[in-house]
């Protein structure tokens, strides 16, 4: 069984969603059971610097949200704080990503609302999106479908049998272009090298081959090294927004950044 260690501070996404669960419809979450790793993540986000009993762990079947809230109350953690942290864990658990060379070139998050957003809530949510992603974007409606888009970044509000689903997604087109351009430059360097070698002029072609190789490696490095930080930031922003979408009052948002 895992032991909870809550000495570390809440991470960026957890801090952004703290206190947001008061307006969230938790029907459909009551029977969800959390394993030891999820319990540890929930209490790290909810407890901040509070100390928890060292032996806190789940049964073989896990613990429900109500049971986690009961444990939290025993050590002075509010039910809302535990609930908001649980929502963040559920959003992260459903995370998906698109990879290139094992790197997360695309990021996606989904949250089931189990209810319908009102027109006012959607409009306020669009304002939050613009502030968080530092982009005006465009909104559109098709029947019961709503969306906000800005380049490769999109947020979709979709109907479900229990209410609505909020789906976030983005794709780092600039990084992919740099990686693709670097691969093309390396391929050209290889072709030139083979041609020069066959013609017996490899020495004369060496400077040009070296130049193409350096350019290709530089472009690939530029694209590759920017991806992990970008993906982490976008994931944290999406998780915070998803967890706080039903909050009834305005709260602190994740840091705004330039658009894709």
C-alpha positions in Angstrom: 0.0 0.0 0.0 1.3 3.5 -0.8 1.9 5.9 2.0 0.8 9.5 1.7 3.6 12.1 1.9 2.0 15.6 1.7 5.1 17.6 2.6 5.5 18.8 -1.0 3.6 21.8 -2.3 0.7 21.5 -4.7 1.8 21.5 -8.3 0.7 24.2 -10.7 -2.4 22.4 -12.0 -3.5 21.4 -8.5 -3.1 24.9 -7.2 -5.2 26.3 -10.1 -8.1 24.1 -9.4 -8.2 24.3 -5.6 -11.6 25.4 -4.4 -13.3 25.1 -7.9 -15.4 22.0 -7.1 -18.2 23.9 -5.3 -20.1 24.3 -8.5 -19.2 20.9 -10.0 -21.9 18.2 -10.4 -20.3 15.2 -8.7 -23.1 12.8 -9.5 -21.5 10.0 -11.4 -18.3 10.3 -9.4 -19.8 9.0 -6.1 -19.1 5.3 -7.0 -15.7 6.0 -8.6 -13.0 4.3 -6.6 -9.5 5.7 -6.4 -6.3 3.5 -6.0 -3.4 4.3 -3.8 -1.5 6.4 -6.3 -4.6 8.5 -7.1 -5.3 8.9 -3.4 -1.8 10.2 -2.8 -2.2 12.7 -5.7 -5.6 13.9 -4.4 -4.3 14.6 -0.9 -1.1 16.2 -2.1 -3.2 18.6 -4.1 -5.8 19.1 -1.4 -3.6 19.2 1.7 -0.8 21.5 0.6 1.4 21.7 3.8 -1.0 19.9 6.2 0.3 16.7 7.6 -1.8 13.5 7.1 -1.7 10.3 9.1 1.3 8.2 7.9 -0.7 5.1 7.5 -3.4 6.4 5.2 -4.0 3.9 2.4 -6.8 2.3 0.5 -8.5 -1.1 0.7 -8.0 -3.5 -2.1 -11.1 -2.1 -3.8 -9.9 1.5 -3.4 -11.8 4.4 -1.8 -14.8 6.4 -3.0 -14.9 10.2 -3.1 -17.1 10.3 0.0 -14.6 8.1 1.9 -11.7 10.4 0.9 -13.7 13.4 2.0 -14.3 11.8 5.4 -10.6 11.1 5.8 -9.9 14.7 4.8 -12.3 16.1 7.4 -10.5 14.2 10.1 -7.3 16.1 9.4 -8.9 19.5 8.6 -9.1 19.3 4.8 -12.5 20.6 3.4 -14.7 18.3 1.3 -14.5 20.9 -1.6 -10.7 20.8 -1.6 -10.7 17.0 -1.8 -13.4 17.0 -4.5 -11.6 19.5 -6.7 -8.4 17.5 -6.4 -10.3 14.4 -7.3 -11.7 16.1 -10.4 -8.1 17.1 -11.4 -7.0 13.4 -11.0 -9.9 12.2 -13.2 -9.1 14.7 -15.9 -5.4 13.7 -15.9 -6.3 10.0 -15.9 -8.2 10.6 -19.2 -5.4 12.5 -20.8 -4.3 11.5 -24.3 -1.5 12.7 -26.5 -0.1 12.5 -30.0 3.6 11.7 -30.2 6.5 12.1 -32.7 9.7 10.2 -31.8 8.1 9.5 -28.4 7.6 13.2 -27.7 4.1 14.7 -27.0 3.5 16.8 -30.1 -0.3 16.9 -29.4 -2.1 17.3 -26.0 -5.7 16.5 -25.2 -7.9 16.5 -22.1 -11.6 15.5 -21.6 -14.0 16.1 -18.7 -17.6 14.7 -18.4 -19.8 17.4 -16.9 -22.9 15.2 -16.2 -25.0 18.3 -16.8 -25.5 21.0 -19.4 -23.7 24.3 -19.3 -25.9 27.4 -19.6 -25.4 30.0 -22.3 -24.0 32.4 -19.6 -21.6 29.7 -18.4 -20.3 29.0 -21.9 -19.7 32.7 -22.6 -17.9 33.2 -19.3 -15.8 30.1 -20.1 -14.8 31.5 -23.5 -13.6 34.6 -21.6 -11.4 32.4 -19.5 -10.1 30.6 -22.5 -9.0 33.9 -24.0 -7.3 34.9 -20.9 -5.5 31.6 -20.3 -4.3 31.1 -23.8 -3.8 34.8 -24.6 -5.8 34.5 -27.8 -9.2 35.8 -29.0 -10.0 32.7 -31.0 -13.3 32.0 -32.8 -16.5 30.5 -31.5 -19.1 28.6 -33.5 -22.3 26.6 -32.9 -23.7 23.7 -34.8 -27.0 22.5 -33.3 -26.1 21.5 -29.7 -22.4 21.5 -30.5 -20.2 24.4 -29.5 -16.6 25.1 -30.0 -13.8 27.7 -29.5 -10.8 27.4 -31.8 -7.5 29.3 -32.2 -5.2 27.8 -34.8 -4.4 24.2 -33.7 -6.0 24.8 -30.3 -9.6 23.8 -29.9 -12.2 23.3 -27.1 -15.4 21.4 -27.9 -18.6 21.2 -25.9 -20.4 18.1 -27.0 -23.7 16.5 -25.9 -23.8 13.2 -24.0 -26.5 11.0 -22.6 -25.8 12.4 -19.1 -25.3 16.0 -20.1 -22.2 17.4 -21.9 -18.6 16.6 -22.4 -15.8 19.2 -22.6 -13.0 18.2 -24.9 -9.7 20.1 -25.2 -7.0 19.5 -27.8 -4.0 21.2 -29.4 -1.1 20.4 -31.7 2.3 22.0 -31.9 2.5 22.6 -35.6 5.6 24.8 -35.3 7.6 22.1 -33.6 6.5 19.5 -36.1 7.5 21.8 -39.0 11.0 22.3 -37.4 11.5 18.5 -37.0 10.2 17.8 -40.5 12.5 20.5 -42.0 15.4 19.2 -40.1 14.8 15.7 -41.4 14.6 17.0 -45.0 17.9 18.9 -44.6 19.6 15.7 -43.3 18.1 13.7 -46.1 19.5 16.3 -48.6 22.9 16.1 -47.0 22.9 12.3 -47.3 21.9 12.5 -51.0 24.6 15.1 -51.8 27.2 13.0 -49.9 26.3 9.9 -51.9 26.4 11.7 -55.2 29.7 13.4 -54.4 31.2 10.1 -53.3 30.1 8.3 -56.5 31.5 11.2 -58.6 34.8 11.2 -56.7 34.2 14.8 -55.5 33.4 14.1 -51.8 36.2 16.5 -50.7 34.8 19.4 -52.7 31.3 18.8 -51.5 32.2 18.4 -47.8 31.5 22.0 -46.8 28.0 22.0 -48.3 27.2 18.6 -46.8 28.4 19.7 -43.4 26.3 22.9 -43.7 23.1 20.9 -44.5 23.8 18.5 -41.7 24.3 21.2 -39.1 21.2 23.0 -40.3 19.2 19.8 -40.1 20.4 18.9 -36.6 19.8 22.4 -35.4 16.2 22.5 -36.7 15.4 19.1 -35.2 16.9 20.1 -31.8 15.0 23.3 -31.8 11.7 21.4 -32.4 12.4 18.6 -30.0 13.6 20.6 -27.0 10.6 22.9 -27.0 8.0 20.1 -26.9 8.2 18.7 -23.3 7.8 22.1 -21.6 5.1 23.2 -24.1 3.2 19.9 -23.5 3.4 20.1 -19.7 2.2 23.7 -19.7 -0.7 23.1 -22.1 -1.7 19.9 -20.1 -1.7 21.9 -16.8 -3.8 24.7 -18.3 -6.3 22.3 -19.8 -6.6 20.3 -16.5 -7.2 23.5 -14.5 -9.8 24.8 -16.9 -11.6 21.4 -17.1 -11.7 21.0 -13.4 -13.0 24.5 -12.8 -15.5 24.8 -15.7 -18.5 24.5 -13.4 -17.2 26.8 -10.7 -19.8 29.4 -9.7 -17.3 32.2 -8.9 -14.2 33.5 -10.6 -10.9 32.1 -9.5 -7.2 32.4 -10.4 -6.4 31.1 -13.8 -3.3 29.3 -15.1 -0.7 31.6 -16.5 -1.5 33.2 -19.8 0.8 32.4 -22.7 1.2 33.3 -26.3 -1.0 31.3 -28.7 0.2 28.4 -30.7 
